[in-house]
């Protein structure tokens, strides 16, 4: 286990994924928008902000409504 200092004491896990060119462009656009709003603009921070604000229950409800 690494002993390098972290900003918080929560355990973290590295996640990697392949993106299509369209997905990458959307991520870059989101990243640039967040950068313009004052975040670091890196991909990790971009994804953290998206996940922090994403309402899974609301999304799930809307998906289930569309399926019926």
Order of alpha helices (4+ residues) and beta strands (2+ residues): alpha-alpha-alpha
